């Protein structure tokens, strides 16, 4: 998906601010334009991941032209960031990991106590981080 971003120009004293109009509350900044773009991509990824984790839907990006003339963005620079939603997929994947036996036993005991499978337990704990 290609999300339009609005960039408020920065200078030696102020950072470049970035807003993603199609993702309410998604914003970022950076001391340089390149840093602002990198931080904006990270902010979008985190916003989308949180939305997915909360069971929400992913908003479709609107054409940049729908945002361009909005008065709140007068004088701002526009860009588009392409986001690979496959990186946020909840499709299950089989993985092979190597762990010390004592760690694996601890995981299995904790999973059993929680009434979960090993995979489910590990996934739930990671989402809680």
C-alpha positions as CSV (number, residue, x, y, z in Angstrom):
1,X,0.0,0.0,0.0
2,X,1.2,3.5,-0.7
3,X,0.4,6.0,2.0
4,X,0.7,9.7,1.4
5,X,2.7,11.6,4.0
6,X,2.8,15.3,4.7
7,X,6.2,16.7,5.8
8,X,6.5,20.0,7.5
9,X,9.9,21.4,6.5
10,X,12.5,21.7,9.2
11,X,15.6,23.8,9.6
12,X,18.7,24.0,11.9
13,X,16.4,24.6,14.9
14,X,13.3,22.5,14.2
15,X,12.9,18.9,13.1
16,X,11.0,17.8,10.0
17,X,7.5,16.8,11.2
18,X,5.6,14.0,9.4
19,X,1.9,13.3,9.5
20,X,0.1,10.3,7.8
21,X,-3.4,11.7,7.1
22,X,-5.0,8.4,6.4
23,X,-3.9,6.9,9.7
24,X,-5.3,9.1,12.5
25,X,-2.7,9.9,15.2
26,X,0.2,8.5,13.1
27,X,3.0,11.1,13.1
28,X,6.8,11.2,13.4
29,X,9.7,13.6,13.0
30,X,13.4,13.6,12.2
31,X,16.3,16.1,12.3
32,X,16.9,15.5,8.5
33,X,14.5,14.8,5.7
34,X,16.0,11.3,5.3
35,X,15.6,10.6,9.0
36,X,12.0,11.9,9.0
37,X,11.2,9.5,6.1
38,X,12.8,6.5,7.9
39,X,10.9,7.4,11.2
40,X,7.7,7.9,9.3
41,X,8.0,4.3,7.8
42,X,8.6,3.0,11.4
43,X,5.6,5.0,12.7
44,X,3.3,3.6,10.0
45,X,4.5,0.0,10.6
46,X,3.8,0.4,14.3
47,X,0.4,2.1,13.8
48,X,-0.7,-0.7,11.4
49,X,0.6,-3.5,13.7
50,X,-1.2,-2.0,16.7
51,X,-4.4,-1.7,14.6
52,X,-4.1,-5.4,13.6
53,X,-3.4,-6.5,17.2
54,X,-6.5,-4.6,18.4
55,X,-8.6,-6.4,15.8
56,X,-9.2,-3.3,13.7
57,X,-9.2,-2.9,9.9
58,X,-6.4,-1.3,7.9
59,X,-7.5,2.0,6.3
60,X,-7.1,2.2,2.5
61,X,-4.8,5.1,1.5
62,X,-6.5,7.8,-0.4
63,X,-4.9,9.6,-3.4
64,X,-2.4,12.3,-2.5
65,X,-4.6,14.8,-4.3
66,X,-7.4,14.4,-1.7
67,X,-5.0,15.7,0.9
68,X,-2.8,18.1,-1.0
69,X,-5.1,21.2,-0.7
70,X,-6.1,20.7,3.0
71,X,-5.4,24.0,4.8
72,X,-3.6,22.3,7.7
73,X,-0.9,21.2,5.3
74,X,-0.3,24.5,3.5
75,X,3.4,24.8,2.7
76,X,4.1,21.2,3.5
77,X,6.0,18.8,1.3
78,X,4.3,15.6,0.1
79,X,5.7,12.1,-0.4
80,X,4.4,8.6,-0.6
81,X,5.7,5.6,1.4
82,X,5.1,2.1,0.2
83,X,4.3,-0.3,3.0
84,X,4.5,-4.0,2.5
85,X,1.5,-5.5,4.3
86,X,2.9,-9.0,3.9
87,X,5.3,-8.1,6.7
88,X,2.3,-7.6,9.0
89,X,0.5,-10.8,7.9
90,X,-0.9,-13.1,10.6
91,X,-0.5,-16.1,8.4
92,X,1.1,-18.9,10.4
93,X,4.6,-20.1,9.5
94,X,6.4,-23.1,10.6
95,X,9.8,-22.3,12.0
96,X,12.6,-24.4,13.4
97,X,14.5,-23.0,16.4
98,X,17.2,-24.3,18.6
99,X,17.0,-23.8,22.4
100,X,18.8,-25.4,25.3
101,X,16.8,-28.3,26.8
102,X,16.3,-26.6,30.1
103,X,14.8,-23.5,28.5
104,X,12.5,-25.7,26.4
105,X,11.3,-27.5,29.5
106,X,10.6,-24.2,31.2
107,X,8.6,-23.0,28.2
108,X,6.6,-26.3,28.1
109,X,5.8,-26.1,31.8
110,X,4.6,-22.5,31.5
111,X,2.6,-23.3,28.4
112,X,1.0,-26.3,30.1
113,X,0.2,-24.2,33.2
114,X,-1.5,-21.6,30.9
115,X,-3.4,-24.3,29.0
116,X,-1.7,-23.3,25.8
117,X,0.5,-25.0,23.2
118,X,4.2,-24.2,23.1
119,X,3.7,-22.1,19.9
120,X,0.6,-20.3,21.3
121,X,2.4,-19.5,24.6
122,X,5.5,-18.1,22.8
123,X,3.3,-16.0,20.5
124,X,1.2,-14.6,23.3
125,X,4.3,-13.7,25.4
126,X,5.8,-11.9,22.4
127,X,2.6,-9.9,21.8
128,X,2.6,-8.8,25.4
129,X,6.1,-7.3,25.1
